[in-house]
Amino acid sequence: MSSHIWRYLDLSKLIYLVDNAALHFTRIVQFKDKFEGSYPIKNLEDWNERYPTVGDFSHWRKFVCVSCWYESENESAAMWELYSRDDQGVAICSTKDKLKKSFDGGSDDVHFDNVKYIDFIRDKGKIESPLDVSLYKRIEFGFEREFRGVLFEIPENDGFENGFPNYGSVEKQKGFPKDGQGKAVKPEVLIEKLVVSPYAKPWYKKVVKDVLEKYKLSSVEVKESELAVDPVYPKQ
């Protein structure tokens, strides 16, 4: 059975998805974590030896966009705290299989994998290509339990040197758009159900349902968060 995955977002991002029938992939240079797309220290020596003419590897981050999902069979209180802005968040509940099948036109250009969390100072990652770099994060972010869809473009090269492509001009190339890139999906395939933030006002659930109805997605189930359930105490 395919694992469940969750995408926590605000209403504007949900509207973008259903209005454009597109899933947004964020260029990793836009994330707050400045280590996104960087190399564990123990991997640097290997790469400096393998690609001596590559220049500044930080520019390769322009060629990677990701869609981030939280993998679990349950909601995450931490994810609600992080992404339920102004108490008006919503979570898309899907599965890995549904995500892969939802892309309109296929997902051959999307690489799917779980993020590996390691100590960037002491540990060495299994990194065979610049794409692999985007699948490693610092161990301090392990609570995210992230499953990623990755779009990766190979920069143009200036020929070969010592048997390896010379990517010395990477700095001058544009890569993906600064704000990321959308990829066509079928929302009715992607979305198994929507869960409303446990901090949302009572009227918010109706707003989410109205949005779905407008885009002919009224068959999608909208549920209240299990974290919003009142506690139960024993009675004497």
C-alpha positions in Angstrom: 0.0 0.0 0.0 1.3 3.4 -0.9 2.3 5.6 2.0 0.2 8.7 2.7 1.8 12.1 2.1 0.7 15.5 3.2 1.2 19.0 1.7 0.5 21.8 4.2 -0.4 25.1 2.6 -2.5 28.2 2.8 -5.7 28.8 0.8 -4.0 30.9 -1.9 -1.7 28.0 -2.8 -4.6 25.6 -2.9 -6.4 28.0 -5.3 -3.3 28.2 -7.4 -3.2 24.4 -7.7 -6.9 23.9 -8.6 -7.2 27.0 -10.8 -4.1 26.3 -12.9 -4.3 22.5 -12.5 -0.6 22.7 -11.7 1.7 21.7 -8.8 4.2 24.3 -7.9 7.9 23.3 -7.7 10.0 25.7 -5.7 13.6 26.5 -6.8 15.7 25.4 -3.8 17.6 28.7 -3.6 14.3 30.2 -2.3 14.1 28.1 0.9 15.1 29.7 4.2 17.5 26.8 4.9 20.7 28.1 3.4 22.1 24.5 3.3 19.6 23.4 0.7 21.6 22.1 -2.2 24.9 22.3 -0.4 27.3 19.4 0.1 28.2 17.5 3.3 31.8 18.4 4.2 33.1 14.8 3.7 31.7 14.8 0.1 33.5 18.0 -0.9 36.9 16.4 -1.4 35.5 13.8 -3.8 33.7 16.4 -5.9 36.6 18.8 -6.0 38.7 16.0 -7.4 36.1 14.7 -9.8 35.0 18.1 -11.2 38.0 20.4 -10.8 36.7 22.8 -13.5 33.1 23.1 -12.3 33.6 26.4 -10.4 31.2 27.4 -7.7 28.8 24.5 -7.0 26.3 26.9 -5.3 25.1 28.0 -8.8 23.8 24.5 -9.5 21.0 25.2 -7.1 19.4 27.2 -9.9 18.8 24.0 -11.8 16.8 22.2 -9.1 13.1 22.7 -8.2 11.2 20.6 -5.6 7.8 19.8 -4.4 7.9 18.9 -0.7 5.6 16.5 1.1 5.4 15.2 4.7 5.2 11.4 4.8 3.0 9.9 7.6 -0.3 8.1 8.2 -1.2 10.9 10.6 -1.3 14.7 10.7 1.6 16.6 12.2 1.1 19.2 14.9 4.5 20.7 14.0 3.6 21.0 10.3 0.4 22.8 11.2 2.3 25.2 13.4 4.8 25.9 10.6 2.4 26.3 7.6 -1.0 27.2 9.0 -0.5 30.9 8.5 -3.1 33.1 10.1 -4.9 29.9 11.2 -6.2 29.5 7.7 -4.2 26.5 6.5 -5.3 23.4 4.8 -3.5 20.0 4.2 -3.7 17.9 1.0 -3.7 14.3 1.9 -2.5 12.1 -0.9 -0.3 9.0 -1.5 3.0 8.5 -3.3 1.2 6.6 -6.1 -1.5 9.3 -6.5 1.1 12.0 -6.7 3.0 10.1 -9.5 -0.2 9.4 -11.4 -1.6 12.9 -11.1 0.9 14.5 -13.5 -0.9 15.4 -16.8 1.3 14.1 -19.5 3.4 11.8 -17.3 6.1 12.2 -14.6 9.1 10.9 -16.5 11.0 14.2 -15.8 10.2 14.1 -12.1 12.5 12.2 -9.7 10.8 11.0 -6.5 12.6 10.0 -3.3 12.7 10.4 0.4 15.0 13.0 1.8 18.0 11.6 3.8 18.8 13.5 7.0 22.5 13.3 8.0 25.1 15.3 10.0 26.6 17.6 7.4 29.8 17.8 9.4 30.5 14.2 10.4 28.6 12.1 7.9 29.1 11.4 4.2 26.2 11.1 1.8 25.9 8.7 -1.2 26.1 11.4 -3.8 26.7 10.3 -7.4 25.3 13.4 -9.2 24.3 17.0 -8.5 20.7 15.7 -8.4 21.5 13.6 -5.4 22.5 16.7 -3.4 18.9 17.9 -3.4 17.9 14.8 -1.5 20.0 15.5 1.6 19.2 17.8 4.5 20.7 18.4 7.8 19.7 15.9 10.5 18.2 18.8 12.6 15.3 18.8 10.0 14.5 15.1 10.4 11.1 15.9 11.9 9.9 17.0 8.4 9.9 13.3 7.2 10.1 14.7 3.7 9.2 13.0 0.4 10.2 15.0 -2.6 9.4 15.4 -6.2 12.5 16.9 -8.0 12.8 18.7 -11.3 16.4 18.8 -12.4 17.9 20.5 -15.5 21.4 19.7 -16.6 23.3 22.9 -17.4 25.0 23.4 -20.8 28.7 22.4 -20.8 31.7 23.7 -22.6 33.0 20.4 -23.8 34.9 17.7 -21.9 38.0 17.8 -19.8 39.7 14.7 -18.4 36.7 12.7 -19.4 34.2 14.9 -17.5 31.9 17.7 -18.8 33.3 21.2 -18.2 30.5 23.2 -16.6 32.5 26.3 -16.1 29.8 28.6 -17.4 27.1 27.5 -14.9 27.2 30.9 -13.2 26.0 32.6 -16.4 23.1 30.3 -17.0 19.6 31.1 -15.8 18.2 27.7 -14.8 14.6 27.5 -13.6 12.6 30.7 -13.1 13.5 32.4 -9.8 10.0 31.8 -8.4 9.9 28.1 -9.4 7.9 26.3 -12.0 4.5 24.7 -12.2 3.9 21.3 -13.6 0.4 20.2 -14.9 -1.5 17.8 -12.7 -5.0 16.5 -12.4 -6.2 17.8 -8.9 -8.9 15.1 -8.8 -6.3 12.4 -9.0 -3.8 14.1 -6.7 -6.1 15.1 -3.8 -7.4 12.2 -1.8 -8.9 14.5 0.8 -8.4 18.0 2.3 -8.0 18.6 6.0 -8.7 22.0 7.5 -6.3 23.5 10.1 -7.2 22.7 13.7 -6.8 26.4 14.4 -9.3 27.6 11.7 -12.5 29.4 12.5 -15.8 27.4 12.0 -16.6 29.2 8.8 -13.3 28.3 7.1 -14.3 24.8 6.2 -17.2 26.1 4.1 -14.8 28.5 2.3 -12.6 25.5 1.3 -15.7 23.6 0.1 -16.8 26.6 -2.0 -13.4 26.8 -3.6 -13.6 23.1 -4.6 -17.2 23.5 -5.9 -16.1 26.4 -8.1 -13.5 24.2 -9.7 -15.8 21.2 -10.1 -14.1 19.3 -7.3 -17.0 19.0 -4.9 -16.5 15.2 -4.7 -13.3 15.8 -2.8 -13.8 15.2 0.9 -13.1 18.1 3.3 -12.5 17.1 6.9 -11.8 18.8 10.1 -8.4 18.1 11.7 -8.3 15.3 14.3 -6.2 17.7 16.4 -9.3 19.9 16.7 -11.2 17.2 18.6 -12.0 18.0 22.2 -10.3 15.9 24.9 -12.3 13.2 26.8 -12.1 12.7 30.5 -13.3 9.8 32.7 -16.5 10.5 34.6 -17.0 9.5 38.2 
